[in-house]
Amino acid sequence: MQSDNALKFYIDGQWVMPRGADRIDVINPANEHSFMQIAAGSTEDADLAVQAAFEAFPTFSQTSKSERLELLRNVLRCYNNRYDDIAKAVTAELGAPLVFSREAQAWAGQIHLESTIAALEAFSFDEQSGSSLITWEPIGVCALITPWNWPLNQIVCKVAPALAAGCTVVLKPSELAPLSAMVFAEVLEEAGVPKGVFNLINGTGPVVGQHLAGHPQVDMVSFTGSTRAGIIVAKTAAETVKRVAQELGGKSANIVLPDADLVDAVTKGIEACFSNSGQSCDAPTRLLVPADRHAEVLEIAKKVAAATRVGDPLSDVDMGPVISQQQFDKIQGLIGVGIDEGAILVAGGLGKPDGLDVGYYVKPTIFGGVTPQMTIAREEIFGPVLSIIPYETEADAVQIANDSIYGLAAYVQGGNLEKARAVARKLRAGAVYLNYAPWDTHAPFGGYKQSGNGREYSHWGIRDFMEVKGIVGWGT
């Protein structure tokens, strides 16, 4: 599929042609063919988008909560009308299996809209503290830079709370997966977003993203992506002392406690690691298991890997390809490092799965006997590669889990809930999931350490886009 607006940007309430003629091919990772082109934005295009948002802010920031609720409800209605188009777009640009695109990728945008609406309904912008009024106000013009791996999840969990707060925005989606963002822009246009309040510009991170991060009229940057790119964004934004919210890399530990149902815990952990072809920042990529059951775990792991179906995302499969040749090459390189460093190759390995010579397909790969200092236990691979790490004691497991530059998510599996809760409290991660609890878009999401700062989702996300003002002497 292709958008009629593929070569345009949405700026100041209309679809406009870019100032330059540069184009970017968008590749379908399942067949390695370009299925559309987008315009590559310039700094001049970015300036126009920021100016539109800047001019719209004084009026939109003064809209009432009820007006912004009406807008978001319209967005949700229009989103639901385009739901299938959004899912098909994600499959074309990301290679996600179509069922997964419908039930997870497109659904993520829908649930974030619903959660933000519910949060705004309950949100209080003013509170009294003695004789002072504490009021929450929109921070201003926000640059939103989003990744390719969960496009709707990250677009909506930034755009929706920013609009709820009363901010105006410029969205720069990933140039690898821009089609779903274009459909989302069409959704906002249909929903009646006021001119200049939402703007979309395509382009590369080094050109458009970095220019937005340093733009003097941008008050905040919300960035999701690699830790490496996040550091560049933060350094660029520091020149104008703007707020930077970041959701970055991860290397999440999944601790299986001795009293857990081993087959269930290991099976679900591997399935979670392989979900979205392993391209999730909070994927449980380090499976920590009791050392005395390590051999048993490897047998379970072999069976789960063998049962994982990889192939054409338009067919009935569990995993499609990874996003690009660059990503494929990176994953292959790290698989090779794992083999060279002496980890036990339980399943998968180098090369593409049999019969899948075209497309960026990776074998579901599992390593056993991994030590905490191995490269595959420390670096974010961002592919379907799992490291199984044996531990001796609970304290040993906690120490291994926390021995990482990352701290986005962690997982704990155990039969005794109180014990699992106690372990969760010791983990240095922004989100901890007990016994594969369902995803909760009302819980805060964000990382410790080099996994970022700030928190997204629900009222946490709304507050991230606001400033706090104290009016002293307001009275009682």
C-alpha positions as CSV (number, residue, x, y, z in Angstrom):
1,M,0.0,0.0,0.0
2,Q,1.0,3.6,-0.5
3,S,-0.3,6.9,0.8
4,D,-1.3,9.7,-1.6
5,N,0.6,12.0,0.7
6,A,3.9,10.0,0.6
7,L,5.9,12.9,-0.9
8,K,4.3,15.6,1.3
9,F,4.5,16.8,4.8
10,Y,1.6,17.8,7.1
11,I,2.3,21.4,8.2
12,D,-0.1,24.0,9.5
13,G,-3.2,22.0,8.7
14,Q,-2.4,21.0,5.2
15,W,-0.4,18.6,3.1
16,V,2.5,20.5,1.5
17,M,5.3,19.7,-0.9
18,P,8.8,19.8,0.6
19,R,11.3,22.5,-0.2
20,G,13.8,20.0,-1.6
21,A,13.7,17.1,-4.1
22,D,15.6,14.5,-2.0
23,R,13.7,11.1,-1.7
24,I,14.1,8.1,0.5
25,D,13.1,4.6,-0.6
26,V,11.0,2.6,1.9
27,I,11.9,-1.1,1.8
28,N,9.6,-4.0,2.6
29,P,11.9,-6.1,4.7
30,A,10.0,-9.3,3.7
31,N,11.1,-9.0,0.1
32,E,13.8,-6.3,0.1
33,H,12.0,-4.3,-2.5
34,S,11.1,-0.6,-2.3
35,F,7.4,-0.2,-2.1
36,M,7.2,3.6,-1.8
37,Q,9.3,6.7,-1.6
38,I,9.0,9.5,0.9
39,A,10.4,13.1,0.8
40,A,13.5,13.7,2.8
41,G,13.0,16.8,4.8
42,S,15.4,19.6,5.2
43,T,16.2,22.0,8.0
44,E,14.0,24.5,6.1
45,D,11.1,22.1,6.2
46,A,11.7,21.6,9.9
47,D,11.7,25.3,10.5
48,L,8.3,25.7,8.8
49,A,6.8,22.9,10.9
50,V,8.2,24.4,14.1
51,Q,6.9,27.9,13.2
52,A,3.4,26.5,12.6
53,A,3.5,24.8,16.0
54,F,4.9,27.9,17.6
55,E,2.1,30.1,16.2
56,A,-0.6,27.6,17.2
57,F,0.5,27.2,20.8
58,P,-0.9,30.5,22.4
59,T,-4.4,29.6,21.3
60,F,-4.3,25.8,21.7
61,S,-2.7,26.0,25.2
62,Q,-5.7,28.0,26.4
63,T,-8.3,25.5,25.3
64,S,-10.3,23.8,28.0
65,K,-10.0,20.3,29.2
66,S,-13.4,19.5,27.7
67,E,-12.3,20.8,24.3
68,R,-9.1,18.7,24.3
69,L,-11.2,15.7,25.4
70,E,-13.5,16.2,22.5
71,L,-10.5,16.3,20.1
72,L,-9.0,13.1,21.5
73,R,-12.3,11.3,21.3
74,N,-12.6,12.3,17.6
75,V,-9.1,11.1,17.1
76,L,-10.0,7.7,18.6
77,R,-13.1,7.5,16.4
78,C,-11.1,8.3,13.2
79,Y,-8.3,5.9,14.3
80,N,-10.7,3.1,14.7
81,N,-12.1,3.8,11.2
82,R,-8.6,3.5,9.7
83,Y,-7.6,0.6,12.0
84,D,-7.1,-2.0,9.2
85,D,-5.1,0.6,7.0
86,I,-2.8,1.2,10.0
87,A,-2.2,-2.6,10.5
88,K,-1.5,-3.1,6.8
89,A,0.9,-0.2,6.8
90,V,2.9,-1.7,9.7
91,T,3.1,-5.1,8.0
92,A,4.4,-3.4,4.8
93,E,7.0,-1.2,6.4
94,L,8.1,-3.4,9.4
95,G,7.5,-6.9,8.2
96,A,5.4,-7.7,11.2
97,P,3.0,-10.6,10.7
98,L,-0.4,-9.2,9.8
99,V,-2.2,-10.7,12.8
100,F,0.5,-9.2,15.1
101,S,0.1,-5.9,13.3
102,R,-3.6,-5.9,14.0
103,E,-3.6,-7.4,17.5
104,A,-0.5,-5.7,18.9
105,Q,0.9,-2.9,16.8
106,A,-2.3,-1.1,15.7
107,W,-4.0,-2.0,19.0
108,A,-1.2,-0.3,20.9
109,G,-2.1,3.0,19.4
110,Q,-5.8,2.4,20.1
111,I,-5.2,1.5,23.8
112,H,-2.9,4.6,24.3
113,L,-5.6,6.8,23.0
114,E,-8.2,5.2,25.3
115,S,-5.8,5.4,28.3
116,T,-4.9,9.1,27.7
117,I,-8.6,10.0,27.4
118,A,-9.3,8.3,30.7
119,A,-6.3,10.0,32.3
120,L,-7.3,13.4,31.0
121,E,-10.9,12.9,32.3
122,A,-9.5,12.4,35.8
123,F,-6.6,14.9,35.5
124,S,-6.5,17.9,37.9
125,F,-4.5,20.9,36.5
126,D,-4.7,22.9,39.8
127,E,-4.2,22.2,43.4
128,Q,-4.1,24.3,46.5
129,S,-1.1,24.2,48.8
130,G,-1.6,26.6,51.8
131,S,-2.1,30.0,50.3
132,S,-0.4,29.1,47.0
133,L,-1.9,27.7,43.8
134,I,0.1,24.9,42.2
135,T,-0.9,24.7,38.5
136,W,0.2,22.4,35.7
137,E,0.6,24.2,32.3
138,P,1.6,22.9,28.8
139,I,5.4,23.1,28.3
140,G,5.1,24.5,24.7
141,V,6.2,23.3,21.3
142,C,7.3,19.6,21.4
143,A,9.5,17.7,18.9
144,L,8.5,14.1,18.9
145,I,11.1,11.7,17.4
146,T,9.9,8.1,17.2
147,P,11.4,4.7,16.2
148,W,10.5,2.1,13.7
149,N,10.0,-1.0,15.9
150,W,6.6,-0.1,17.5
151,P,5.6,2.9,15.4
152,L,2.0,3.4,16.6
153,N,2.8,2.7,20.2
154,Q,5.5,5.4,20.3
155,I,3.7,7.9,18.1
156,V,0.5,7.8,20.1
157,C,2.0,7.6,23.5
158,K,3.7,10.9,22.7
159,V,1.2,12.7,20.6
160,A,-1.9,11.9,22.7
161,P,-0.6,13.1,26.1
162,A,1.1,16.2,24.4
163,L,-2.3,17.2,23.0
164,A,-4.0,16.4,26.3
165,A,-1.6,18.7,28.1
166,G,-2.2,21.6,25.6
167,C,1.1,21.4,23.7
168,T,1.6,21.7,20.0
169,V,3.9,19.2,18.3
170,V,6.1,18.3,15.4
171,L,6.4,14.6,14.7
172,K,9.4,13.1,13.0
173,P,8.8,9.3,12.6
174,S,11.5,6.9,11.5
175,E,12.3,7.0,7.8
176,L,12.4,3.2,7.9
177,A,8.7,3.0,8.9
178,P,7.0,6.2,7.9
179,L,3.7,4.9,6.3
180,S,1.8,4.2,9.5
181,A,2.7,7.7,10.7
182,M,1.2,9.2,7.5
183,V,-2.0,7.3,8.0
184,F,-2.0,8.6,11.6
185,A,-1.6,12.2,10.4
186,E,-4.6,11.6,8.1
187,V,-6.5,10.5,11.1
188,L,-5.7,13.7,13.0
189,E,-6.6,15.8,10.0
190,E,-10.0,14.0,9.7
191,A,-10.5,14.4,13.5
192,G,-10.3,18.2,13.1
193,V,-7.0,18.9,14.9
194,P,-6.6,22.7,14.7
195,K,-4.0,24.0,12.2
196,G,-0.5,24.0,13.4
197,V,-1.2,21.9,16.5
198,F,0.0,18.7,14.9
199,N,2.7,18.7,12.2
200,L,4.4,15.8,10.5
201,I,7.8,15.9,8.7
202,N,9.8,13.0,7.4
203,G,13.6,12.8,7.1
204,T,16.7,11.4,8.7
205,G,17.8,11.8,12.3
206,P,21.1,13.6,11.6
207,V,19.3,16.2,9.5
208,V,15.7,16.7,10.7
209,G,15.9,15.1,14.1
210,Q,19.0,16.9,15.2
211,H,17.7,20.2,13.9
212,L,14.5,19.8,15.9
213,A,16.5,18.9,19.0
214,G,18.5,22.1,18.8
215,H,15.7,24.4,17.6
216,P,15.3,27.5,19.8
217,Q,11.5,27.5,19.4
218,V,11.2,23.9,20.5
219,D,10.6,23.7,24.3
220,M,10.8,19.9,24.7
221,V,12.1,16.9,22.8
222,S,10.6,13.4,23.4
223,F,12.8,10.8,21.8
224,T,12.6,7.0,21.6
225,G,15.5,5.1,20.0
226,S,19.0,3.9,20.7
227,T,21.0,5.1,23.6
228,R,23.7,6.2,21.1
229,A,21.3,8.5,19.3
230,G,19.7,9.6,22.5
231,I,23.0,10.9,23.7
232,I,23.4,13.0,20.5
233,V,19.8,14.4,21.0
234,A,20.5,15.3,24.6
235,K,23.8,17.0,23.8
236,T,22.1,19.0,21.0
237,A,19.2,20.0,23.1
238,A,21.4,21.1,26.0
239,E,22.5,24.2,24.0
240,T,19.0,25.7,24.5
241,V,18.3,24.1,27.9
242,K,15.1,22.4,26.8
243,R,13.6,19.4,28.5
244,V,14.5,16.0,27.0
245,A,12.5,12.9,27.7
246,Q,14.0,9.7,26.4
247,E,13.1,6.0,26.2
248,L,16.3,4.3,25.0
249,G,17.9,0.9,24.9
250,G,17.4,-2.1,27.1
251,K,18.8,-5.5,28.1
252,S,16.0,-6.8,30.3
253,A,16.6,-9.6,32.7
254,N,13.9,-12.3,33.2
255,I,14.5,-14.1,36.5
256,V,13.0,-17.5,36.9
257,L,12.9,-18.3,40.6
258,P,13.3,-21.9,41.8
259,D,9.6,-22.3,42.7
260,A,8.4,-21.2,39.3
261,D,6.7,-23.5,36.8
262,L,9.8,-24.1,34.7
263,V,8.2,-25.2,31.5
264,D,5.7,-22.3,31.5
265,A,8.2,-19.7,32.6
266,V,10.8,-20.6,30.1
267,T,8.3,-21.1,27.2
268,K,6.6,-17.7,27.8
269,G,9.9,-16.0,28.3
270,I,11.3,-17.2,24.9
271,E,8.1,-16.3,23.2
272,A,8.2,-12.8,24.6
273,C,11.9,-12.4,23.6
274,F,11.0,-13.5,20.0
275,S,7.9,-11.3,19.7
276,N,8.2,-8.6,17.1
277,S,11.3,-10.5,15.8
278,G,13.0,-9.5,19.0
279,Q,12.8,-5.8,18.1
280,S,11.5,-4.4,21.4
281,C,13.5,-2.3,23.8
282,D,12.0,-4.1,26.8
283,A,12.3,-7.6,25.4
284,P,13.3,-10.1,28.1
285,T,16.6,-11.0,26.4
286,R,18.5,-12.3,29.4
287,L,16.8,-15.4,30.9
288,L,18.3,-16.1,34.4
289,V,17.6,-19.7,35.6
290,P,18.7,-21.8,38.6
291,A,22.1,-23.3,37.8
292,D,20.9,-26.8,38.9
293,R,18.2,-26.7,36.3
294,H,20.2,-25.2,33.4
295,A,20.3,-28.4,31.4
296,E,16.6,-28.9,31.8
297,V,16.0,-25.3,30.6
298,L,18.1,-25.9,27.5
299,E,15.9,-28.8,26.5
300,I,12.8,-26.8,26.9
301,A,14.4,-23.9,24.9
302,K,15.2,-26.2,22.0
303,K,11.6,-27.3,21.7
304,V,10.3,-23.7,21.8
305,A,12.7,-22.5,19.2
306,A,11.9,-25.4,16.9
307,A,8.2,-24.6,17.1
308,T,8.7,-20.9,16.3
309,R,7.4,-20.3,12.7
310,V,9.4,-17.8,10.7
311,G,8.3,-16.5,7.3
312,D,6.1,-14.3,5.1
313,P,4.3,-11.9,7.3
314,L,1.1,-12.3,5.2
315,S,1.0,-16.0,6.1
316,D,0.4,-17.7,9.4
317,V,3.7,-17.2,11.2
318,D,5.1,-16.2,14.5
319,M,8.0,-14.1,13.3
320,G,8.6,-12.0,10.2
321,P,11.9,-10.5,9.2
322,V,13.9,-7.8,11.0
323,I,13.7,-4.3,9.6
324,S,16.7,-3.8,7.4
325,Q,19.9,-5.2,6.0
326,Q,21.8,-3.1,8.5
327,Q,19.9,-4.6,11.4
328,F,20.3,-8.1,9.9
329,D,24.1,-7.7,9.7
330,K,24.3,-6.3,13.2
331,I,22.4,-9.3,14.6
332,Q,24.5,-11.8,12.6
333,G,27.7,-10.2,13.9
334,L,26.6,-10.5,17.5
335,I,25.5,-14.1,17.0
336,G,29.0,-14.8,15.7
337,V,30.5,-13.1,18.7
338,G,28.4,-15.3,21.0
339,I,29.7,-18.4,19.3
340,D,33.3,-17.2,19.4
341,E,33.1,-16.3,23.1
342,G,32.1,-19.9,23.9
343,A,28.3,-19.7,24.6
344,I,26.4,-22.9,23.9
345,L,24.4,-22.6,20.7
346,V,21.1,-24.2,21.7
347,A,19.1,-23.2,18.6
348,G,19.4,-21.0,15.5
349,G,22.7,-19.5,14.7
350,L,24.2,-17.7,11.6
351,G,22.5,-17.3,8.3
352,K,18.9,-17.2,7.2
353,P,16.3,-19.9,8.0
354,D,16.0,-22.6,5.3
355,G,13.9,-21.6,2.3
356,L,14.0,-17.8,3.2
357,D,16.8,-16.5,1.0
358,V,15.0,-13.2,0.2
359,G,14.1,-10.9,3.1
360,Y,15.9,-10.0,6.3
361,Y,14.9,-13.2,8.1
362,V,16.9,-14.3,11.2
363,K,16.9,-17.7,12.8
364,P,15.4,-17.7,16.3
365,T,18.6,-18.1,18.2
366,I,19.2,-19.2,21.8
367,F,22.4,-19.4,23.7
368,G,22.9,-21.3,26.9
369,G,25.7,-21.3,29.4
370,V,26.1,-17.5,29.0
371,T,28.2,-15.7,31.6
372,P,27.3,-12.2,32.6
373,Q,30.5,-10.7,31.0
374,M,29.9,-12.1,27.5
375,T,29.1,-9.6,24.9
376,I,25.7,-11.2,24.1
377,A,24.8,-10.7,27.8
378,R,25.6,-7.0,27.8
379,E,24.9,-5.5,24.4
380,E,21.4,-4.8,23.1
381,I,21.1,-7.1,20.0
382,F,17.6,-6.0,19.0
383,G,16.8,-9.3,17.3
384,P,15.5,-12.8,18.1
385,V,18.5,-13.8,20.2
386,L,18.1,-15.0,23.8
387,S,20.9,-15.5,26.4
388,I,20.3,-18.1,29.1
389,I,22.4,-17.3,32.2
390,P,22.6,-19.7,35.1
391,Y,22.6,-18.3,38.7
392,E,23.4,-19.9,42.1
393,T,21.3,-17.9,44.6
394,E,18.6,-15.3,44.5
395,A,21.1,-12.6,45.5
396,D,23.3,-13.8,42.6
397,A,20.3,-13.4,40.2
398,V,19.5,-9.9,41.4
399,Q,23.2,-8.9,41.1
400,I,23.4,-10.2,37.5
401,A,20.1,-8.6,36.6
402,N,21.3,-5.2,37.9
403,D,24.8,-5.5,36.4
404,S,23.9,-3.6,33.2
405,I,24.1,-0.1,31.8
406,Y,20.4,-0.4,31.1
407,G,17.4,-0.4,33.3
408,L,14.3,-0.2,31.2
409,A,12.4,-3.4,32.2
410,A,12.8,-6.6,34.2
411,Y,10.7,-9.7,34.7
412,V,10.3,-12.1,37.6
413,Q,8.6,-15.5,37.6
414,G,7.8,-17.3,40.8
415,G,5.2,-19.5,42.5
416,N,5.3,-17.5,45.7
417,L,4.0,-14.0,44.8
418,E,5.4,-12.4,48.0
419,K,8.9,-13.7,47.1
420,A,8.5,-12.4,43.5
421,R,7.4,-9.0,44.8
422,A,10.5,-8.8,47.1
423,V,12.8,-9.6,44.2
424,A,11.0,-7.0,42.0
425,R,11.8,-4.3,44.6
426,K,15.5,-5.0,44.3
427,L,15.7,-4.6,40.5
428,R,17.0,-1.4,39.1
429,A,14.5,-1.0,36.3
430,G,11.6,1.3,35.4
431,A,9.1,-1.4,34.9
432,V,9.0,-4.9,36.4
433,Y,6.5,-7.5,35.3
434,L,5.6,-10.3,37.6
435,N,4.5,-13.7,36.2
436,Y,4.0,-12.3,32.7
437,A,1.3,-9.9,33.9
438,P,-0.7,-8.2,31.1
439,W,0.7,-4.9,29.7
440,D,-0.8,-2.0,31.7
441,T,-0.9,1.4,29.8
442,H,-1.9,3.1,33.1
443,A,1.5,2.2,34.7
444,P,4.5,4.4,34.1
445,F,6.9,3.3,31.4
446,G,10.5,4.5,31.2
447,G,14.0,3.6,32.3
448,Y,16.7,3.8,34.9
449,K,20.4,4.5,34.0
450,Q,21.1,4.6,30.2
451,S,17.6,3.4,29.3
452,G,16.5,7.0,29.5
453,N,14.6,9.5,31.7
454,G,11.0,10.6,32.1
455,R,7.9,8.4,32.1
456,E,5.3,7.7,29.4
457,Y,1.7,6.4,29.4
458,S,-1.6,7.7,30.9
459,H,-1.3,10.6,33.4
460,W,2.4,10.0,33.6
461,G,2.8,10.9,30.0
462,I,0.6,14.0,30.4
463,R,2.7,15.3,33.2
464,D,5.9,14.8,31.2
465,F,4.6,17.5,28.8
466,M,3.8,20.0,31.5
467,E,5.5,22.7,33.5
468,V,4.7,23.3,37.2
469,K,3.9,26.9,38.3
470,G,3.4,28.1,41.8
471,I,1.3,31.2,42.3
472,V,2.2,32.4,45.8
473,G,-0.4,34.5,47.6
474,W,-3.3,33.0,45.7
475,G,-5.3,32.9,48.9
476,T,-7.5,30.3,50.5
